[in-house]
Amino acid sequence: MNILFVHNNFPAQFRNLAGELAKRPEHRLAAVGAEGAQALDNVQLQRYRMPFFNVAETHPFARRFDVECRRATEVLYALTELRRSGFEPDLIVGHCGWGETLPLRSAFPKARIVTYCEYYYRPEGQDVHFDPEGPQLGVDGLVTLHCKNASTLLSLADSDLGLSPTEWQRQTYPPEFHEKIHVIHEGVDGDRLRPDKIARFALPDGTILHRGQEVVTFVARNLEPVRGYHVFMRALPEILAARPRAQAVIVGGDGVSYGSPAPEGQTWKSIYLDEVASKIDLARVHFLPRLPYDAYVRLLQVSRVHVYLTFPFVLSWSTVEAMAIGCVVVGSDTAPVREAIRHGENGLLTPFHDKEALARSIIGVLADPARFAHLGRAARETVLARYEKSACLREVMAVLGIDEKTPQRAKESGPLAKGVG
């Protein structure tokens, strides 16, 4: 079978699937991605360049779609090059978030097209208007938000089926598409991500952290409100005052992945650090940039409490990875976190905005780790049962028709569709 992946940041969510299929000589694989896309062995990668476009003259409602259409043009050029090389896909798996899937049906009308359905924007009940400190959209802003779904809807209309990593993320889409979208997580490697009793992690200043110490970890691609960075920072003074031996390790970039940008000339990281700097022992708060994956794993292996906070938005891989390692995770009581963590069974949940409740939960685990150790063990069991890579791969390949198994109905599919929440 000829299989094409389309993702500007390839392999991204398709790493496990593409990596497994690339091992099978009966398949020929290709991928289209932007300049930062990474090559995988046995995958023919066709990169495209995305030039800068000034969309100031485009109507505000249509600016995102304008950029997406221009990206679709570049993808179409890349697809043409693939075809010239003799590659004609039987199956295409693409992410619809940037307009890259817009030309797929026209370019390859006979291919089976699968759309990765990560998120559908809505004005209420999700990330928008969740945080009272965040921007409140007027009617114009709500229309602009609604228009952000344009390419997603066109892609879903063109696709044969969709994939979503969590049930909650599928539920963000209009009900008429639910039957089309199968819930299957990308999966994590339970062998690589496991507890290590002798784990050590070196901080930049030479300090060595060991498993068993009072280490609190917080990880996000970028330190920003959508991922609860501001709530965590506001909880730190109480945590560090109550636990004088605690060390907080905060990993993330200074940019913005989601939500609104910080005021000009500032970063969310600096804004919320400055807010509490006079109330905390800065020698025990360690900010690290994004880490190489092995170092990131070692950090989680020494963590006594891992904190994961998020608006009602997409679930970060770091949550499942921390659970696989056996961390005691204190998470926000928000969707889709509730889909992975059940309070008191395999982790702890606190109201997103309640910094006092967050601090109390973290302090409790730091003070009496034996009392909460069963949560980390149960978290790992949850991952092995529902998110383990090999099981997720078997399921997705059956749904895609790569393995000869009968696909389940969308409403019944996926490791998260039953008994979770």
C-alpha positions in Angstrom: 0.0 0.0 0.0 1.2 3.5 -0.8 0.6 5.7 2.3 1.0 9.5 2.4 1.2 11.6 5.6 0.6 15.4 5.5 1.6 17.5 8.5 3.6 20.7 8.5 5.6 19.4 11.5 5.9 15.8 10.4 6.1 13.3 12.1 4.3 15.0 15.1 1.2 13.0 16.0 2.0 10.5 13.2 5.4 9.4 14.6 4.3 6.1 16.0 2.1 5.1 13.1 4.6 6.2 10.4 7.5 4.7 12.3 5.7 1.3 12.5 4.6 1.2 8.9 8.1 2.2 7.7 9.3 -1.1 9.1 7.0 -3.0 6.8 8.4 -3.6 3.3 5.0 -4.2 1.8 4.2 -0.4 2.2 5.7 2.6 0.5 5.5 5.7 2.6 5.8 9.4 1.8 5.2 12.6 3.7 4.6 16.3 3.0 5.7 18.8 5.6 7.1 22.3 6.0 10.7 23.2 6.2 11.0 22.1 9.9 9.6 18.6 9.2 11.8 15.7 10.2 12.8 12.8 8.0 12.1 9.2 9.1 13.8 6.1 7.8 12.0 4.7 4.8 9.7 7.7 4.4 10.1 9.8 1.3 9.8 13.4 2.7 8.8 16.2 0.4 9.2 19.6 2.1 7.6 22.9 1.1 8.4 26.5 1.9 5.8 28.8 3.4 6.6 32.3 2.3 5.4 35.3 4.3 2.1 36.8 3.1 0.7 40.1 4.2 -3.0 39.6 4.8 -3.7 43.1 6.2 -5.9 43.8 3.2 -7.9 40.5 3.7 -11.2 40.8 5.6 -10.5 40.0 9.3 -12.9 37.1 9.2 -11.1 35.5 6.4 -7.4 36.1 7.2 -6.7 32.7 8.7 -8.4 31.0 5.8 -6.4 33.2 3.4 -3.2 31.9 4.9 -4.5 28.4 4.9 -5.3 28.6 1.2 -1.8 29.9 0.5 -0.3 27.0 2.4 -2.6 24.6 0.5 -1.0 26.0 -2.7 2.5 25.1 -1.4 1.3 21.7 -0.4 -0.2 21.2 -3.9 3.2 21.9 -5.4 4.7 19.3 -3.1 2.1 16.8 -4.0 2.8 17.4 -7.7 6.5 16.6 -7.1 5.6 13.4 -5.3 3.4 12.4 -8.3 6.3 13.1 -10.7 8.4 10.8 -8.6 5.9 8.0 -9.3 4.1 8.1 -5.9 0.4 7.7 -6.0 -1.2 7.2 -2.6 -3.8 4.7 -1.7 -4.3 6.2 1.7 -3.6 9.7 3.0 -3.5 10.7 6.7 -3.4 14.4 7.2 -3.8 17.1 9.9 -6.4 19.6 9.0 -5.3 22.4 11.3 -3.3 24.5 8.8 -5.1 24.1 5.5 -2.7 21.4 4.3 -5.6 18.9 3.6 -7.6 21.3 1.4 -6.1 20.1 -1.9 -5.9 16.4 -1.1 -9.2 15.2 -2.7 -8.7 17.2 -5.9 -5.1 16.0 -6.2 -5.8 12.3 -5.4 -9.5 11.7 -6.0 -9.2 7.9 -5.7 -7.3 7.9 -2.4 -8.8 7.1 1.0 -8.4 10.2 3.1 -8.2 10.3 6.9 -8.3 13.6 8.7 -6.7 14.0 12.1 -9.3 15.9 14.2 -7.5 17.7 17.0 -9.8 20.6 17.9 -12.9 22.5 16.8 -13.3 26.0 18.0 -16.4 27.1 19.9 -17.2 30.3 21.8 -18.4 28.6 25.0 -17.6 25.5 27.0 -14.0 25.2 25.8 -10.9 27.4 25.9 -12.5 30.7 24.8 -13.9 32.7 27.8 -12.7 30.0 30.2 -10.3 32.3 32.1 -11.8 35.6 33.4 -8.4 37.1 33.1 -8.3 36.4 29.4 -9.7 38.3 26.5 -13.5 38.5 26.2 -14.6 38.4 22.5 -17.2 40.7 21.1 -19.4 39.7 18.2 -16.7 40.3 15.6 -14.3 38.2 17.6 -16.8 35.4 17.8 -17.4 35.4 14.0 -13.6 35.3 13.5 -13.4 32.4 15.9 -16.2 30.6 14.0 -14.4 31.1 10.7 -11.3 29.4 12.1 -13.1 26.1 11.5 -13.5 26.6 7.7 -10.7 24.4 6.5 -11.5 21.8 9.1 -15.1 21.5 7.9 -14.0 21.3 4.3 -11.5 18.6 5.1 -14.0 16.6 7.1 -16.4 16.8 4.2 -13.7 15.5 1.9 -12.5 12.7 4.2 -13.6 9.1 4.5 -13.1 9.1 8.3 -11.5 11.1 11.1 -9.2 10.3 14.0 -9.3 12.1 17.4 -7.0 11.3 20.4 -9.7 11.8 23.1 -13.4 11.5 23.3 -13.7 15.0 24.5 -11.8 16.4 21.6 -14.1 14.5 19.2 -17.1 16.0 21.1 -15.9 19.5 20.2 -16.9 18.8 16.6 -20.4 19.2 15.3 -22.6 16.2 16.1 -23.2 15.3 12.5 -19.5 14.4 12.2 -19.2 12.3 15.3 -20.0 9.0 13.6 -17.1 9.7 11.2 -14.5 10.3 13.8 -12.8 7.4 15.6 -11.3 8.0 19.0 -7.8 6.5 19.1 -4.9 8.0 21.0 -1.5 8.1 19.4 -0.1 5.9 22.2 3.0 6.1 24.3 5.9 3.7 24.8 5.3 2.0 28.1 8.7 0.3 28.1 10.6 3.5 27.6 8.4 5.5 29.9 8.6 3.7 33.3 9.6 4.4 36.9 13.3 4.3 37.8 14.2 4.1 41.4 17.7 5.2 40.8 16.9 8.1 38.5 19.0 11.2 38.7 18.5 14.6 37.0 21.2 17.3 36.8 20.2 20.9 37.0 22.2 23.5 35.1 23.9 24.7 38.3 25.2 21.2 38.9 22.6 20.2 41.5 21.7 16.6 41.2 18.0 15.7 41.9 17.2 12.1 43.0 14.1 10.1 43.1 12.8 10.4 46.6 13.4 14.1 47.0 10.6 16.7 47.1 10.6 17.6 43.4 7.6 19.3 41.8 7.6 19.4 38.0 5.6 21.5 35.6 6.0 21.1 31.9 4.5 22.9 28.9 5.6 23.6 25.4 5.4 27.3 26.3 4.7 28.8 29.7 1.3 30.4 29.1 -2.1 30.8 30.7 -3.8 28.1 28.6 -1.6 25.6 30.3 -2.2 27.0 33.7 1.2 28.5 34.2 -0.2 31.5 36.0 -2.1 29.4 38.5 0.9 27.2 39.3 3.1 30.2 39.9 0.5 31.7 42.2 0.4 28.5 44.2 4.2 28.3 44.6 4.6 30.7 47.5 2.4 28.5 49.7 4.0 25.3 48.5 7.6 26.4 49.1 6.8 28.0 52.5 5.2 24.8 53.7 7.9 22.5 52.3 11.3 24.1 52.8 13.1 21.3 51.0 10.9 21.3 48.0 12.4 22.1 44.6 10.2 23.3 41.7 11.4 22.5 38.1 9.5 24.3 35.4 10.1 23.4 31.8 8.9 25.4 28.8 9.6 28.1 26.3 9.0 31.8 26.4 6.7 31.9 23.4 3.0 31.3 22.9 1.6 28.1 21.5 -2.1 28.7 22.3 -4.2 31.7 23.4 -3.4 35.3 23.2 0.1 36.8 23.2 1.6 38.6 26.2 1.7 42.4 26.1 4.3 43.7 23.7 7.8 43.4 25.0 6.9 40.9 27.7 6.4 37.1 28.1 3.8 35.3 30.2 6.7 33.6 31.9 8.2 36.9 33.1 4.8 38.4 34.0 3.8 35.7 36.4 7.3 35.1 37.8 7.5 38.8 38.6 4.1 38.6 40.3 5.4 36.2 42.9 9.2 36.7 42.9 9.3 38.5 46.2 7.3 35.7 47.9 9.4 32.7 46.9 12.9 31.3 47.4 14.1 31.7 43.8 17.0 29.4 44.6 14.5 26.5 44.7 12.7 27.4 41.5 14.5 26.2 38.3 13.4 27.3 34.9 14.6 25.1 32.0 14.1 25.4 28.3 12.5 22.5 26.3 14.6 19.4 27.0 15.9 16.6 24.9 13.5 13.7 25.3 15.7 11.5 27.4 16.4 14.3 29.8 12.7 15.1 30.0 12.0 11.5 30.9 14.7 11.5 33.6 13.2 14.6 35.1 9.8 13.0 35.3 11.4 9.9 36.9 12.6 12.0 39.8 9.4 13.9 40.2 7.4 13.4 43.4 4.5 15.5 42.1 3.9 16.4 38.5 1.4 19.2 37.9 -0.7 19.5 34.7 -3.1 22.3 34.3 -5.0 23.2 31.2 -8.0 25.1 29.9 -10.6 22.8 28.3 -8.4 22.2 25.3 -6.3 19.4 23.7 -4.7 17.0 26.1 -0.9 17.3 26.2 1.2 14.2 25.6 3.1 15.1 28.8 0.1 14.1 30.9 0.1 10.5 29.6 3.8 10.3 29.6 4.0 11.4 33.3 1.3 8.8 34.1 3.3 6.1 32.3 6.3 6.9 34.4 4.3 6.5 37.5 4.2 10.1 38.6 1.6 11.3 41.1 -0.2 13.8 38.8 -2.1 16.7 40.2 -4.2 18.0 37.3 -6.9 20.5 36.7 -10.5 19.4 36.9 -11.1 20.2 33.3 -11.9 18.3 30.1 -10.1 16.4 28.7 -8.0 15.8 31.9 -10.9 14.1 33.6 -10.9 11.6 30.7 -7.4 10.4 31.7 -7.4 11.1 35.5 -10.0 10.0 38.0 -9.7 11.9 41.3 -8.4 9.7 44.1 -8.0 6.7 41.9 -5.0 7.4 39.5 -4.3 11.0 40.3 -5.7 14.2 41.9 -7.8 16.9 40.4 -8.3 20.5 41.6 -10.4 23.3 40.2 -8.3 25.1 37.6 -8.5 28.6 39.1 -8.1 27.5 42.7 -4.5 28.1 43.6 -5.1 27.3 47.3 -6.6 23.9 46.4 -3.7 23.2 44.1 -1.2 24.1 46.7 -2.9 21.9 49.3 -2.9 18.9 47.0 0.8 19.3 46.1 1.9 19.9 49.7 0.0 16.8 50.8 1.8 14.6 48.3 5.2 16.1 49.2 4.6 15.6 52.9 3.3 12.0 52.8 4.4 10.3 49.5 3.6 6.8 50.8 -0.1 7.8 51.3 -0.3 8.7 47.6 2.0 6.2 46.0 -0.8 4.0 44.9 -2.0 6.9 42.6 1.2 6.7 40.6 1.0 3.0 40.3 -2.6 3.2 39.1 -1.7 6.0 36.7 0.8 3.7 35.0 -1.7 0.9 34.9 -4.2 3.3 33.2 -1.6 4.1 30.5 -0.8 0.4 29.9 -4.5 -0.4 29.6 -5.6 2.5 27.5 -2.7 4.4 25.9 0.0 1.8 25.3 1.6 2.3 21.9 1.3 -1.2 20.5 -2.4 -1.5 21.4 -3.2 1.9 19.9 -1.3 1.1 16.7 -3.2 -2.2 16.3 -6.5 -0.3 16.6 -5.6 2.5 14.3 -4.3 0.2 11.6 -7.5 -1.8 11.8 -9.6 1.3 11.4 -7.5 2.5 8.5 -7.8 -0.8 6.8 -4.1 -1.5 6.9 -4.6 -4.7 8.9 -7.4 -7.1 8.0 -9.7 -6.5 11.0 -13.2 -5.2 11.2 -13.1 -1.5 12.2 -15.3 -0.6 15.1 -18.0 2.0 14.8 -16.7 5.5 15.6 -18.9 5.9 18.7 -17.5 2.7 20.2 -13.9 3.0 19.1 -10.8 4.0 20.9 -9.2 3.3 24.3 -11.0 6.3 25.9 -14.5 5.8 24.7 -15.7 3.7 27.6 -15.5 3.9 31.3 -13.6 7.1 31.5 -14.5 10.5 32.9 
